[in-house]
């Protein structure tokens, strides 16, 4: 098989090629950081030429923004309840926490990128990350609000509670990620403890009349 034949055989539809490039860029950003990641490395890992890479994404910043958009959407989709009207509040808590951990376990690089420390590279990047994290708080606040007596607990108090709960989950997940290779603690135990802690906190909130 000639080189040209091999290239034709490996040619992918544009949508699939774009996904391959995004996956290669994500692993490169997480491994080397945004500033240390090279477009040459991304092109090599995606098995494309640099002209093809730049045809899909004109710059490294465009790649980063596309990854953040994709990861943020996947995380938000994971947290949305499938049938919220059919769940009691404790079932909703269990679903949300397990969905969050499940997302991180299956999309570790995406989660690490959102919480990377060297992404203060452009206003648009900061805005995307802020939007993702605020979006998670919005989902949790809406969930808590749907089970809370709004005549007793204000919307502002519900949002602050959501911020506290999201912060607790985020810090726990980050600890698990950073220590899972040295601790013999499966993430299921982290999940169970988070579910109990969250349920304990929310059990003290005046419930909405059903």
C-alpha positions in Angstrom: 0.0 0.0 0.0 1.4 3.4 -1.0 1.4 6.4 1.3 -1.3 8.0 -0.7 -3.5 4.9 -0.4 -2.9 4.7 3.3 -3.9 8.4 3.8 -7.1 7.8 1.7 -7.9 4.7 3.8 -7.5 6.7 7.0 -9.5 9.7 5.8 -12.4 10.4 8.2 -15.5 12.5 7.8 -15.0 16.1 9.0 -17.0 15.6 12.2 -15.1 12.5 13.2 -11.8 14.1 12.3 -12.7 17.1 14.5 -13.4 14.8 17.4 -10.0 13.1 17.0 -8.3 16.5 17.0 -10.2 17.6 20.1 -9.3 14.4 22.0 -5.7 14.8 21.0 -5.6 18.5 22.0 -7.3 17.7 25.4 -4.8 15.1 26.4 -1.9 17.4 25.2 -3.3 20.4 27.2 -3.7 18.3 30.4 -0.2 16.7 30.0 1.8 19.8 29.2 -0.5 22.7 30.2 -1.9 25.2 27.8 1.4 27.1 27.4 3.5 24.0 27.0 1.2 22.3 24.5 2.4 22.6 20.9 0.3 22.4 17.8 2.9 20.1 16.3 2.3 17.6 19.2 -1.5 17.9 18.8 -1.3 17.3 15.0 1.0 14.3 15.5 -1.3 12.7 18.1 -4.3 13.3 15.9 -2.4 11.9 13.0 -3.2 14.9 10.8 -1.0 17.4 9.0 -0.7 20.9 10.5 -2.6 22.4 7.5 -5.5 20.1 8.3 -5.3 20.9 12.0 -5.4 24.7 11.2 -8.3 24.1 8.7 -10.4 22.9 11.6 -9.0 25.2 14.3 -7.2 28.3 13.3 -5.4 28.6 16.6 -4.5 26.9 19.9 -7.0 29.2 21.6 -9.8 28.1 19.3 -9.0 24.5 20.2 -9.1 25.3 23.9 -12.4 27.1 23.6 -14.0 24.2 21.6 -12.9 21.7 24.3 -14.3 23.8 27.1 -17.6 24.1 25.3 -17.8 20.4 24.7 -16.8 19.4 28.2 -19.1 21.9 29.8 -22.0 20.7 27.8 -21.3 17.1 28.6 -21.0 17.8 32.4 -24.3 19.8 32.4 -26.1 17.1 30.5 -24.8 14.5 33.0 -26.2 16.4 35.9 -29.7 17.0 34.5 -32.2 14.7 36.0 -33.9 12.3 33.6 -37.3 12.4 35.3 -37.2 15.1 38.0 -40.9 15.0 38.7 -40.7 11.3 39.5 -37.9 11.6 42.0 -37.9 12.4 45.7 -35.2 14.8 46.9 -32.9 12.0 48.3 -33.1 10.1 45.0 -32.2 13.3 43.2 -29.2 13.8 45.4 -27.9 10.3 44.8 -28.4 10.7 41.0 -26.6 14.0 40.8 -23.6 13.0 42.9 -23.2 9.7 41.1 -23.6 11.5 37.7 -20.9 14.0 38.7 -18.4 11.3 39.8 -19.3 9.2 36.8 -18.6 12.1 34.5 -15.2 12.8 36.1 -14.3 9.1 36.1 -15.1 8.8 32.4 -13.9 12.3 31.3 -11.0 12.9 33.7 -9.0 15.0 31.3 -12.0 17.3 30.6 -12.6 17.8 34.3 -8.9 18.5 34.9 -8.8 21.1 32.1 -11.7 23.0 33.7 -9.8 23.2 36.9 -6.4 23.8 35.4 -4.3 26.6 36.9 -2.7 28.0 33.8 -5.8 28.9 31.7 -5.8 32.6 32.5 -4.7 33.1 28.9 -7.7 35.0 27.4 -10.8 36.7 28.6 -13.0 34.3 26.6 -11.4 31.3 28.4 -12.1 32.7 31.8 -15.7 33.5 30.7 -16.2 29.9 29.4 -14.9 28.4 32.7 -17.0 30.7 34.8 -20.1 29.9 32.7 -19.5 26.2 33.2 -19.1 26.4 36.9 -22.0 28.8 37.3 -24.1 26.5 35.2 -23.5 23.7 37.6 -24.5 25.9 40.5 -27.7 26.9 38.6 -28.6 23.2 38.1 -28.0 22.5 41.8 -29.9 25.6 43.0 -32.9 24.7 40.8 -32.9 21.2 42.1 -32.7 22.3 45.8 -35.3 25.0 45.1 -37.7 22.4 43.7 -37.8 20.6 47.0 -37.5 23.7 49.3 -40.2 25.9 50.8 -39.6 29.1 49.0 -41.8 31.2 51.4 -39.3 30.3 54.2 -36.0 30.0 52.4 -35.2 32.8 49.9 -33.8 32.3 46.4 -30.6 34.0 47.5 -30.2 31.5 50.4 -30.9 28.6 48.1 -28.2 29.8 45.7 -25.6 30.2 48.5 -26.5 26.7 49.7 -26.0 25.4 46.1 -22.6 27.1 46.0 -21.6 25.4 49.2 -22.7 22.0 48.1 -21.0 22.3 44.7 -17.8 23.4 46.4 -18.0 20.4 48.7 -18.4 18.0 45.8 -15.7 19.7 43.7 -13.1 19.6 46.5 -13.9 16.0 47.2 -13.6 15.0 43.5 -10.3 16.9 43.1 -8.9 15.1 46.2 -10.0 11.7 44.8 -8.4 12.5 41.4 -5.1 13.7 43.0 -4.9 10.7 45.3 -6.6 7.8 43.6 -3.3 6.2 42.6 -1.9 6.2 46.2 -5.1 5.7 48.2 -6.9 2.4 48.2 -10.3 4.0 48.3 -12.7 3.5 45.4 -14.7 6.5 44.4 -17.9 4.7 45.4 -17.0 5.3 49.0 -16.5 9.0 48.3 -19.9 9.0 46.6 -21.6 7.4 49.5 -20.2 9.8 52.0 -21.0 12.8 49.9 -24.6 11.6 49.5 -24.9 11.2 53.3 -23.4 14.6 54.0 -25.6 16.4 51.4 -28.7 14.6 52.6 -27.9 15.6 56.2 -27.5 19.3 55.2 -30.7 19.4 53.0 -32.8 17.5 55.6 -32.6 20.6 57.7 -34.1 22.8 55.0 -37.9 23.4 55.2 -39.4 21.2 52.5 -41.9 22.3 49.8 -45.5 21.2 50.4 -46.4 18.4 48.0 
